[in-house]
Amino acid sequence: MAITRINEFHAANGKADALHAFLASVIGLIRDAEGCRSVELLVGQDDPAHLAIVEVWASVESHQAAASRVPAAKLTEVQPLLAEPPKGRYYHNDGYDAPR
């Protein structure tokens, strides 16, 4: 069963464009990782300082293995761009499809 990982980011004051560029560069590192089905970078409609990355993976393990593709130095680079620590959570489809 595929899993979805939703990661939320809040840019520090005046750093939204820099955070967006950083996240776009990270997506490039994981998009071709084994088990990655899709990755999408989203910008908050009402506040562009809020960004999210929505990832669909074959499994939690494949996501965790891909995380090692991002060098530690790159992760240090993002700290000054953030207003708060990022949040992330795994989700799965429970099989319920709401009527249309």
C-alpha positions as CSV (number, residue, x, y, z in Angstrom):
1,M,0.0,0.0,0.0
2,A,1.3,3.4,-0.9
3,I,1.8,6.0,1.8
4,T,1.7,9.8,1.6
5,R,4.1,12.1,3.4
6,I,3.0,15.7,4.0
7,N,5.8,18.0,5.1
8,E,4.9,21.6,6.2
9,F,7.3,24.5,6.3
10,H,6.9,28.1,7.6
11,A,9.4,30.6,6.1
12,A,11.1,33.1,8.4
13,N,10.2,36.8,7.7
14,G,11.3,37.7,4.2
15,K,12.7,34.2,3.4
16,A,9.7,32.7,1.5
17,D,11.4,32.9,-1.9
18,A,14.7,31.5,-0.6
19,L,12.9,28.6,1.2
20,H,10.9,27.8,-2.0
21,A,14.2,27.6,-4.0
22,F,15.8,25.4,-1.3
23,L,12.8,23.0,-1.2
24,A,12.7,22.9,-5.0
25,S,16.4,21.8,-5.0
26,V,15.7,19.1,-2.4
27,I,12.8,17.7,-4.5
28,G,15.3,17.2,-7.3
29,L,17.4,15.0,-5.0
30,I,14.6,12.7,-4.1
31,R,12.3,12.6,-7.1
32,D,14.2,9.7,-8.7
33,A,14.7,7.8,-5.5
34,E,13.5,4.2,-5.5
35,G,9.9,3.9,-4.3
36,C,9.1,7.6,-5.0
37,R,5.8,7.8,-6.9
38,S,5.4,11.5,-6.9
39,V,6.6,14.8,-5.2
40,E,4.8,18.1,-5.3
41,L,5.8,21.5,-3.8
42,L,2.9,23.6,-2.8
43,V,2.7,27.3,-1.7
44,G,0.0,28.5,0.7
45,Q,-2.7,30.3,-1.2
46,D,-3.3,32.8,1.5
47,D,0.3,33.1,2.8
48,P,3.2,32.2,0.5
49,A,5.5,31.9,3.6
50,H,3.7,28.5,4.3
51,L,4.9,25.8,2.0
52,A,4.3,22.0,1.8
53,I,5.8,19.1,0.1
54,V,3.4,16.2,-0.6
55,E,5.2,13.0,-1.4
56,V,3.7,9.6,-2.4
57,W,5.9,6.6,-1.7
58,A,5.7,2.8,-2.1
59,S,6.4,2.5,1.7
60,V,7.6,4.4,4.8
61,E,10.9,2.5,4.5
62,S,11.4,3.8,0.9
63,H,10.8,7.4,2.1
64,Q,13.2,7.0,5.0
65,A,15.9,5.5,2.8
66,A,15.5,8.4,0.4
67,A,16.0,11.0,3.2
68,S,19.7,9.9,3.3
69,R,20.0,11.4,-0.3
70,V,19.9,14.9,1.2
71,P,23.4,15.8,2.5
72,A,23.6,17.0,6.1
73,A,25.2,20.2,5.0
74,K,22.2,20.9,2.9
75,L,19.9,20.5,5.9
76,T,22.0,23.0,7.9
77,E,21.6,25.4,5.0
78,V,17.8,25.5,5.5
79,Q,17.7,26.4,9.2
80,P,18.0,30.2,8.8
81,L,15.2,30.1,6.3
82,L,12.6,28.7,8.8
83,A,10.4,30.5,11.3
84,E,9.9,27.2,13.1
85,P,10.9,23.5,12.8
86,P,9.2,21.7,9.9
87,K,6.4,19.3,10.6
88,G,5.8,16.0,8.8
89,R,3.5,13.1,9.0
90,Y,2.7,9.9,7.1
91,Y,-0.8,9.1,5.8
92,H,-2.4,6.2,4.2
93,N,-5.7,5.7,2.3
94,D,-8.2,4.0,4.6
95,G,-10.2,2.7,1.6
96,Y,-13.0,5.1,2.0
97,D,-14.0,7.1,-1.0
98,A,-16.5,9.8,-0.3
99,P,-19.5,10.0,-2.7
100,R,-19.2,12.7,-5.4
